[in-house]
Amino acid sequence: MKRRFLKIKYTCITLLCMGAVFGCTSDQGAEVSVGLSKESTEEQAQQSAQETQNEPSLQEAEIADAYFFERQTQENVERFYDEAQEQGLEWKEAAKYLEVLTQDNLFQDGKMALKGLRIADIDGNGQMDMLVMVLDAKEEPYYGSGALWIYMNDDEPYCFSEEYCSYYGWFDVFWEDLDSDDNVEIVFSAQGTGCGAVGDFYKAVFKYRSSSPDEVKVERMQLPSDFDEDDDSGLRVEVYQEPEADRYTAYCPHFDEEISFSAQNAGASGPPDTAQLVGSEARGFYDLQAAEYEGKKVLQASEYLTGEGGTAHNAATAKFLITWHENGEPEVLRWWIEEERISCANSHGNEISYADGYFYYADPFDRDYLYRVGKNGGEPQLLAAVPVENICVRDDVVYFVDRRSGRGIYQVQTDGSGMKELCGTGRDVQITGEYVYFRDVYEAQYDVSGLVAEKPAQSKDTFLYRMKRDGSARELIDTEVQQFVLSDGYRQEVSYIGAVYYTKYQYLNDGSEVELKLCQVGMDGQKNEELIGFRSRVAAGEEAENMSLVTTRLMVYGGKVYCVWSRWGENSSAVLFWYDLYSQKSDTISVPVYTDGCIYKGYFYGLCEREGDAKGQIFCVDLDSGASKTIYEYAIESGNLQENVSTLHATGEGVFFRRLVSERSGYQWLWIAQDGQVQEWRPSAAEKEAV
């Protein structure tokens, strides 16, 4: 990096200012000395004596300032090394970068406090770069009086200072090529102190032109915030409350498009007679992240939407995908709405799914064909006359695996039209905004990255693929995937941002131990890493292959990845293992054995039905305390256990499940409400007749 000796500049400016002050004082003194009277001379003497008495206090203030700045300088050094160490730099290497800032006097001899540091190869050329955020150390104002310094290679450092930006320290930064021009964009966000909605959230995007011959290689990019530089209000979104309870419509003039969504109404007045404008976006874009769209990196931005309850009423979140044209003009590619009811998580591979007020399920009374029924009852509707599993619903399309010999992956519209085969085989289907993810056996033609050197056994189906939602562009993205879940770390139903969290395991010490590893890989198959691993001994007389690792399911809830390690047999037991994606801490919670489970509002719900038992039960476990209790028990009809086992499925309104009462009576549909009360949802007459 090229070192600019800012210290000399600051010294010169100081001397010039002192000279100006001294010059002005001398001239003023000459003017005052002309024609002084005796009275004025005595007053001047008294004033001089008073100033002499005040000299010790002035000296004390100077000493206090000197001590403050010296202490701040030491704190800056200590924080620099702490931050550098957390980012993986050794002390000697970190010292080189601190020397650059010292030579530049970036901290102005303690007058500026270090508030943030990133040291990384931002532009990918093999040379480390620096992002340094500083703030006035003496007054510590929240806005202005600070700066973000961008040190790239040997170029002149770039200083960004804006009076409306908070440099206090609550900030985030990342870098990606967000417009596919081979230049990296640095995305900076700083959280302010505003309250209500998302607070105020300052953001700026900078392009670094590594090959530019110009002296200034860093330039600020324009965000499409109504294309108004003076009002960072984001893109306009109007929120209308519908006459139906808990229903809203968002309208974005930029796209001239409406999107309906569900949210809890505020207040007790009830919905209006006709649709009414009640809210809008609040405080512009926030939560900026890099996303993948049509195989390229773009910027994703969120907007907080308010309902009739004011800024405190979080109705939903509007999401936008943004890129830039060659001339620097921003373009909003698409938008969608994410509802805020993220109160549950389900393991994938279920035979029941829920979307937009309908349950989609495999009907055991009709050869496991695909049906749907409204959550409030009504006539079941046949969607596909094939036995199905792994049901997923996304954007008015149902994806499923055909259970017949081919086990192909299919899609059908939610009204039953347009059924189409996407690929011949697959399992564990999961969907994003653009792709279908699934596991299958190895096929070399899709291994475009050369992940496999030797062809594995044809029966091994632990290879993770993705393809476009129309079945095209299939590619292998990972191997040795036992179970997986897609998540952005917050929700499981991801669109364009997130990662694949998955488990893999191996037998050790001649099969006496089993090691389970939790890993993550980007949704494009890049940046694969192991998060944590743990081992379990195989009990005496037990075959390692009999441990129920294959059926372990993953769920992401509250920033944690949950999986259950279960062992069936005479001494049945299960452990709910969790890993915190942010703190990187992990722990376990003992839970009863179960045949299916889900998470709803801070509780793990499990259902247990086993051969030889006369009754089944549903229990819940507090995810914080580990306390467990049984909330529902019922008699099990003897016979084929598989016909008795129900699937738990959590929705925003509670936990749903269905159990077989008897072959004569058929299935009973039940809800577990938020208060733990179990309520019956009676099947329709048509389904009773099918029994």
Residue pairs with C-beta under 8 A, 6 or more apart in sequence:
1 100
1 130
1 151
1 153
1 154
1 157
2 154
2 155
2 156
3 100
3 103
3 104
4 104
4 156
4 157
5 103
5 104
5 105
6 104
6 105
6 106
7 103
7 104
7 105
10 105
10 108
36 44
68 110
68 137
68 138
69 109
69 110
69 111
69 137
70 110
71 110
72 107
72 110
72 111
72 113
72 137
73 107
73 109
73 110
75 113
75 114
76 107
76 110
76 112
76 113
76 114
77 98
79 114
79 117
80 94
80 98
80 101
80 114
80 117
81 91
81 94
81 98
83 114
83 116
83 117
84 93
84 94
84 97
84 98
84 117
84 119
85 91
85 94
87 117
87 118
87 119
87 120
89 97
89 119
94 119
97 119
97 128
97 130
100 130
100 151
101 107
101 130
101 132
104 157
106 112
106 132
106 134
106 149
107 113
107 114
107 134
110 137
111 136
111 137
111 138
112 134
112 135
112 136
112 137
112 146
113 134
113 135
113 136
113 137
113 140
114 132
114 133
114 134
115 133
115 134
115 135
115 146
115 167
115 168
115 169
115 171
116 131
116 132
116 133
116 148
116 169
116 171
116 173
117 130
117 131
117 132
117 133
118 130
118 131
118 173
119 128
119 129
119 130
120 128
120 129
121 127
121 128
121 129
122 129
122 131
122 152
122 175
122 184
122 186
122 208
123 129
123 152
123 153
123 175
123 184
123 208
123 210
124 184
125 153
125 210
127 153
129 150
129 151
129 152
129 153
130 149
130 150
130 151
131 148
131 149
131 150
131 151
131 173
131 186
131 188
132 148
132 149
132 151
133 146
133 147
133 148
133 149
133 167
133 169
133 171
134 146
134 147
134 149
134 167
135 141
135 145
135 146
135 167
135 168
135 169
136 145
136 146
139 145
140 168
142 166
142 168
142 192
142 193
143 163
143 164
143 165
143 166
143 192
144 161
144 162
144 163
144 164
144 165
144 167
145 167
146 161
146 165
146 166
146 167
146 168
147 159
147 160
147 161
147 167
148 159
148 160
148 161
148 167
148 188
149 157
149 158
149 159
149 160
150 157
150 158
150 159
150 160
150 186
150 206
150 208
150 218
151 157
152 158
152 208
152 210
152 217
152 218
153 210
155 217
155 218
156 215
156 216
158 206
158 216
158 217
158 218
160 188
160 204
160 206
160 220
162 202
162 204
164 202
165 190
165 202
165 204
166 190
166 191
166 192
166 193
166 200
166 202
167 190
168 190
168 193
170 190
170 191
171 188
171 189
171 190
171 191
172 188
172 189
172 288
173 186
173 187
173 188
173 189
174 186
174 187
174 289
174 290
175 184
175 185
175 186
175 187
176 184
176 185
176 187
176 290
176 297
177 183
177 184
177 185
177 297
178 185
178 187
178 205
178 290
178 297
178 298
178 299
178 322
178 323
178 324
179 185
179 298
179 323
179 324
179 325
180 296
180 297
180 323
181 326
183 207
183 208
183 209
183 210
183 211
184 207
184 208
184 210
185 205
185 206
185 207
185 208
185 221
185 299
186 205
186 206
186 207
186 208
186 218
187 203
187 204
187 205
187 288
187 290
187 299
188 203
188 204
188 205
188 206
189 201
189 202
189 203
189 286
189 288
190 201
190 202
190 203
191 199
191 200
191 201
191 202
192 199
192 200
192 201
192 202
193 199
193 200
194 200
194 283
196 282
196 310
196 311
196 312
197 282
197 283
197 304
197 306
197 311
197 312
197 314
198 282
198 283
198 286
198 304
199 283
200 283
201 283
201 284
201 285
201 286
202 232
203 223
203 232
203 285
203 286
203 288
204 220
205 220
205 221
205 223
205 299
206 218
206 219
206 220
206 221
207 218
207 219
207 220
207 221
208 217
208 218
209 217
209 218
209 219
210 217
221 324
221 328
221 330
222 229
222 328
222 329
222 330
223 232
223 285
223 301
223 322
223 330
224 235
224 254
224 320
224 322
224 330
224 331
224 332
225 231
225 232
225 233
225 234
225 235
225 284
225 285
226 233
226 234
226 235
226 236
232 284
232 285
233 281
233 283
233 284
234 281
234 283
234 284
234 285
234 301
234 303
235 252
235 254
235 281
235 303
235 318
235 320
235 332
235 335
236 252
236 253
236 254
236 280
236 281
237 250
237 251
237 252
237 280
237 281
237 303
237 305
237 318
238 250
238 251
238 252
238 253
238 277
238 279
238 280
239 248
239 249
239 250
239 277
239 278
239 279
239 280
239 305
239 306
239 307
239 315
239 316
240 248
240 249
240 250
240 251
240 275
240 276
240 277
240 278
241 247
241 248
241 265
241 271
241 272
241 275
241 276
241 278
241 307
241 308
242 248
242 249
242 260
242 271
242 275
243 271
243 272
243 273
243 274
243 275
244 271
245 265
245 270
245 271
246 262
246 263
246 264
246 265
247 260
247 261
247 262
247 271
248 260
248 261
248 262
248 263
248 307
248 315
248 316
249 258
249 259
249 260
249 261
249 275
250 258
250 259
250 260
250 261
250 305
250 316
250 318
250 337
251 257
251 258
252 259
252 318
252 335
254 332
254 335
255 332
255 334
255 335
257 335
259 335
259 336
259 337
261 315
261 316
261 337
261 339
262 339
262 341
262 652
263 307
263 315
263 316
263 339
263 340
263 341
264 341
265 271
265 307
265 308
266 307
266 308
266 309
266 310
266 313
267 308
267 309
278 306
278 307
278 308
279 305
279 306
279 307
279 308
279 313
279 315
280 305
280 306
281 303
281 304
281 305
281 306
281 318
282 303
282 304
282 305
282 306
282 311
283 304
284 303
285 301
285 302
285 303
285 320
286 301
286 302
286 303
286 304
287 301
287 302
288 299
288 300
288 301
289 299
289 300
289 497
290 297
290 298
290 299
290 300
290 497
291 297
291 298
291 299
291 300
291 321
291 495
291 496
291 497
292 298
292 434
292 496
292 497
292 523
292 524
293 321
293 333
293 334
293 433
293 434
293 496
294 434
296 323
298 321
298 322
298 323
298 333
298 496
299 321
299 322
299 323
300 319
300 320
300 321
300 322
300 496
300 497
301 319
301 320
301 322
302 317
302 318
302 319
302 320
303 317
303 318
303 319
303 320
304 314
304 317
305 314
305 315
305 316
305 317
305 318
305 337
306 313
306 314
306 315
307 313
307 314
307 315
314 340
315 340
316 337
316 338
316 339
316 340
317 337
317 338
317 340
318 335
318 336
318 337
319 335
319 336
319 337
319 338
319 495
320 332
320 334
320 335
321 332
321 333
321 334
321 335
321 496
322 330
322 331
322 332
322 333
323 330
323 331
323 333
324 330
324 331
325 331
336 433
336 495
338 491
338 495
339 652
341 652
342 490
342 491
343 600
343 601
343 650
343 652
344 557
344 598
344 599
344 600
344 601
344 650
344 651
344 652
344 655
345 492
345 555
345 556
345 557
345 562
345 598
345 599
345 650
346 492
346 555
346 598
346 599
346 648
346 649
346 650
347 485
347 553
347 554
347 555
347 596
347 597
347 598
348 390
348 392
348 428
348 429
348 430
348 485
348 553
348 554
349 389
349 390
349 427
349 428
349 553
350 390
350 391
350 596
350 647
350 649
351 361
351 362
351 368
351 388
351 389
351 391
351 647
352 359
352 360
352 361
352 362
352 391
352 647
352 649
352 656
352 658
353 359
353 360
353 361
353 391
353 392
353 393
353 398
353 649
354 360
354 375
354 393
354 649
354 651
354 656
355 393
355 394
355 414
356 393
356 396
356 414
357 374
357 375
357 376
358 372
358 373
358 374
358 375
358 414
359 372
359 373
359 374
359 375
359 649
359 656
360 370
360 371
360 372
360 383
360 391
360 393
360 398
360 414
361 370
361 371
361 372
361 373
361 391
361 658
362 368
362 369
362 370
362 371
362 387
362 388
362 389
362 391
363 369
363 370
363 371
363 380
363 690
364 643
364 667
365 666
365 667
365 687
365 690
365 691
366 382
366 690
367 387
368 387
368 388
368 389
368 403
369 382
369 384
369 385
369 386
369 387
369 388
370 382
370 383
370 384
370 386
370 388
370 391
370 398
370 400
370 412
371 380
371 381
371 382
371 383
372 380
372 381
372 383
372 398
372 414
373 379
373 380
373 381
373 684
375 651
375 653
375 656
377 681
377 682
377 684
378 684
379 684
379 686
380 684
380 686
380 687
381 416
382 416
383 398
383 412
383 414
383 415
383 416
384 398
384 400
384 410
384 412
384 416
384 419
386 402
386 403
386 404
386 410
387 402
387 403
387 404
388 400
388 401
388 402
388 403
389 400
389 401
389 403
390 399
390 400
390 401
390 427
390 428
390 429
391 398
391 399
391 400
392 398
392 399
392 400
392 429
392 430
392 431
393 399
393 414
394 431
394 493
396 413
396 414
397 411
397 412
397 413
397 414
397 469
398 411
398 412
398 413
398 414
399 409
399 410
399 411
399 422
399 429
399 431
399 436
400 409
400 410
400 411
400 412
400 429
401 407
401 408
401 409
401 410
401 426
401 427
401 429
402 408
402 409
402 410
406 424
406 425
407 425
407 426
407 427
408 421
408 422
408 423
408 424
408 425
408 426
409 421
409 422
409 423
409 425
409 426
409 429
409 436
409 438
410 419
410 420
410 421
410 422
411 418
411 419
411 420
411 422
411 469
412 418
412 419
412 420
420 471
421 471
422 436
422 467
422 469
422 470
422 471
423 438
423 440
423 467
423 471
423 474
425 440
425 441
426 438
426 439
426 440
426 465
427 438
427 439
427 440
427 461
428 438
428 439
428 483
428 484
429 436
429 437
429 438
430 436
430 437
430 438
430 484
430 485
430 486
431 437
431 469
432 486
432 494
432 495
432 496
432 498
432 523
433 494
433 495
433 496
434 468
434 469
434 496
435 466
435 467
435 468
435 469
435 523
436 466
436 467
436 468
436 469
436 471
437 464
437 465
437 466
437 484
437 486
437 500
438 464
438 465
438 466
439 461
439 462
439 463
439 464
439 465
439 481
439 484
440 461
440 463
440 465
441 458
441 459
441 460
441 461
441 463
442 452
442 455
442 456
442 458
442 460
442 463
442 476
443 476
444 452
444 455
446 465
446 474
446 475
446 476
447 475
447 476
448 475
448 476
449 475
449 476
449 477
449 525
451 476
451 477
451 478
451 479
452 463
452 476
452 479
462 479
462 480
462 481
462 482
462 504
463 476
463 478
463 479
463 481
464 476
464 477
464 478
464 479
464 481
464 484
464 500
464 502
465 474
465 475
465 476
465 477
466 474
466 475
466 477
466 523
466 525
467 473
467 474
467 475
475 525
476 525
477 500
477 521
477 524
477 525
478 500
478 502
478 521
478 525
478 528
480 504
481 500
481 502
481 503
481 504
482 502
482 503
482 504
482 505
482 549
482 550
482 552
483 502
483 503
483 552
483 553
483 554
483 563
484 500
484 501
484 502
484 503
484 554
485 492
485 500
485 501
485 502
485 554
485 555
485 556
485 561
486 492
486 494
486 498
486 499
486 500
486 501
486 523
487 494
487 498
487 499
487 501
487 556
487 561
488 494
488 497
488 498
488 499
489 498
489 499
489 556
489 559
489 581
489 582
490 556
490 559
491 556
492 555
492 556
494 523
498 523
499 520
499 521
499 522
499 523
500 520
500 521
500 522
500 523
501 518
501 519
501 520
501 531
501 554
501 556
501 561
502 518
502 519
502 520
502 521
502 554
503 516
503 517
503 518
503 519
503 549
503 552
503 554
503 563
504 516
504 517
504 519
505 514
505 515
505 516
505 517
505 549
506 514
506 515
507 513
507 514
507 515
507 544
508 514
508 515
508 535
511 538
511 544
512 537
512 538
512 544
513 535
513 536
513 537
513 538
514 535
514 536
514 538
514 544
514 547
514 549
515 533
515 534
515 535
516 533
516 534
516 535
516 536
516 549
516 552
516 565
517 530
517 531
517 532
517 533
518 530
518 531
518 532
518 533
518 561
518 563
518 579
519 528
519 529
519 530
519 531
520 528
520 529
520 531
521 527
521 528
521 529
522 528
531 561
531 579
531 584
532 579
532 584
532 586
534 577
534 586
536 547
536 565
538 544
538 547
539 567
539 569
539 571
542 567
542 569
546 568
546 569
547 567
548 565
548 566
548 567
548 568
549 565
551 566
552 563
552 564
552 565
552 566
553 563
553 564
553 597
554 561
554 562
554 563
555 561
555 562
555 563
555 598
555 599
556 562
556 581
557 599
557 623
558 602
558 623
559 580
559 581
559 582
560 578
560 579
560 580
560 581
561 578
561 579
561 581
562 576
562 577
562 578
562 599
562 604
563 576
563 577
563 578
564 574
564 575
564 576
564 577
564 591
564 594
564 597
565 574
565 575
565 577
566 572
566 573
566 574
566 575
566 593
566 594
567 573
567 574
568 593
572 593
572 610
573 590
573 593
574 590
574 591
574 592
574 593
574 594
575 588
575 589
575 590
575 591
576 588
576 589
576 590
576 591
576 604
576 621
577 586
577 587
577 588
578 586
578 587
578 588
578 589
578 623
579 585
579 586
580 586
589 604
589 621
589 623
589 626
590 626
590 628
591 604
591 606
591 619
591 621
591 628
592 606
592 608
592 617
592 619
592 628
593 608
593 610
594 606
594 607
594 608
594 619
595 607
595 608
595 609
595 610
595 645
596 606
596 607
596 645
596 646
596 647
596 648
597 604
597 605
597 606
597 607
597 648
598 604
598 605
598 648
598 649
598 650
598 655
599 605
599 623
599 650
600 650
600 654
600 655
600 672
600 674
601 674
602 622
602 623
602 624
603 620
603 621
603 622
603 623
604 620
604 621
604 623
605 618
605 619
605 620
605 648
605 650
605 655
605 672
606 618
606 619
606 620
606 621
606 648
607 616
607 617
607 618
607 645
607 646
607 648
607 657
608 616
608 617
608 618
608 619
609 616
609 636
609 641
609 644
609 645
609 646
610 641
611 641
613 636
614 635
614 636
615 633
615 634
615 635
615 636
616 633
616 634
616 635
616 636
616 644
616 659
617 630
617 632
617 633
617 634
618 630
618 631
618 632
618 633
618 648
618 657
618 672
619 628
619 629
619 630
619 631
620 628
620 629
620 631
620 676
621 627
621 628
622 628
631 672
631 676
631 678
632 670
632 672
632 678
634 659
636 644
637 643
637 644
637 660
637 661
637 662
637 663
639 663
643 660
644 659
644 660
646 657
646 658
646 659
646 660
647 657
647 658
648 655
648 656
648 657
649 655
649 656
649 657
650 656
653 671
653 673
653 674
654 671
654 672
654 673
654 674
655 671
655 672
656 669
656 670
656 671
656 672
656 681
657 670
657 672
658 667
658 668
658 669
658 670
659 667
659 668
659 670
660 666
660 667
660 668
661 667
661 668
663 691
664 691
665 691
666 683
666 687
666 688
666 690
666 691
667 683
667 687
668 680
668 683
669 680
669 681
669 682
669 683
670 678
670 679
670 680
670 681
671 678
671 679
671 680
671 681
672 678
673 679
